[in-house]
Amino acid sequence: MLLKDITIGESCIIEDINLPFQMEQRLHALGMTKDTVISVLNRKGKGIMIIKLRGTRLALGYNMTKNIAVRKAE
């Protein structure tokens, strides 16, 4: 499942990030690593969303959310 498919209020766990090297490294520096729990706070349009990651809110565009694989958190 991809991050773009998660709905508002759901939590998920990062499985894999398939982005260009610099973008992936930036997300790693912000704390988005494998097995990190994130929750979707808001969605705007097709895949654009605001997430909560380790207590911080981040906005991610469609090109990012379609390349981040996740699994639903229990």
Buried (B, 14 or more C-beta within 10 A) or exposed (E): EBBBEBEEEEBBBBBEBEBEEEEBEEBEEEEBEEEBEBBBBEBEEEBBBBBBBEEEEBEBEBEBBBBBBBEEEE
